[in-house]
Amino acid sequence: MEKFLNVPEQDLIMNGTSVTPVSPADLTDTGDVFADVSVGDIVHQSTDNEYFLVASKIDNNNLTLTALDGGTTPIVSGKSFFIHSATAA
């Protein structure tokens, strides 16, 4: 008997390293890197293995986040992160 597990695959939008956040942002990076990020996308802060949802996009350099696993916001400078699309098919 064959068994299959249906696991959704999220497309990687971008990855980077955080810089000191600019209030009220929870995640800041430079160079308009969040241009393709949308509300509801998933942020994996891989340095401490914490997950967040994008709550709002302030601009293309600043995001506000909602913690999914008790993660701490804001994400301080020097943390590696990956952002995955929650809407791409």
C-alpha positions in Angstrom: 0.0 0.0 0.0 1.4 3.4 -1.0 1.0 6.4 1.3 1.4 10.0 0.5 1.9 13.0 2.7 0.5 16.3 1.3 3.0 18.9 2.5 2.6 22.4 1.1 5.8 23.8 -0.5 6.4 27.5 0.0 8.4 29.4 -2.6 11.4 31.2 -1.3 11.0 35.0 -1.9 14.3 36.2 -0.5 16.9 35.7 2.3 19.1 38.2 4.0 20.6 39.4 7.3 18.7 41.8 9.5 19.9 45.3 10.4 19.0 47.4 13.4 15.2 47.7 13.1 13.6 51.1 12.6 10.6 51.5 15.0 7.8 50.5 14.6 9.3 47.8 12.3 10.1 44.3 13.6 12.4 43.4 10.7 14.5 45.9 8.7 16.8 45.4 5.8 18.1 47.8 3.2 18.0 48.1 -0.6 14.2 47.6 -1.2 14.6 43.9 -0.5 11.0 43.4 0.7 9.5 44.6 -2.7 8.0 41.1 -3.4 6.9 40.4 0.2 3.2 40.3 1.1 1.1 40.3 4.2 0.8 36.6 5.4 4.2 35.5 4.1 6.3 33.4 6.4 9.6 34.7 7.9 12.1 32.1 9.3 14.7 33.8 11.4 17.1 30.9 11.1 19.8 32.1 13.6 17.5 31.3 16.5 15.0 29.1 14.5 12.0 31.3 15.1 9.0 31.8 12.7 6.8 34.8 12.1 4.0 35.9 9.8 4.3 39.2 8.0 1.6 41.4 9.7 2.2 44.5 7.6 4.7 45.9 5.1 5.6 49.5 6.2 7.7 49.9 3.0 10.2 47.9 1.0 12.7 48.0 3.8 10.6 47.5 6.9 8.1 44.8 8.1 6.0 44.2 11.2 5.6 40.6 12.2 3.5 38.3 14.3 5.4 35.5 16.1 4.2 32.0 15.4 6.3 30.1 18.0 6.9 32.6 20.8 9.7 34.3 18.8 10.9 37.7 19.9 10.4 40.9 18.0 12.0 43.0 16.9 14.5 40.9 15.1 17.8 42.5 16.0 20.8 43.2 13.7 22.9 40.3 12.5 20.2 37.6 12.3 19.8 35.5 9.2 16.3 35.2 7.8 14.4 33.6 4.9 11.0 34.8 3.6 8.7 32.2 2.0 5.5 33.1 0.1 2.2 32.0 1.6 0.3 32.8 -1.6 2.4 31.5 -4.5 1.1 28.3 -6.0 
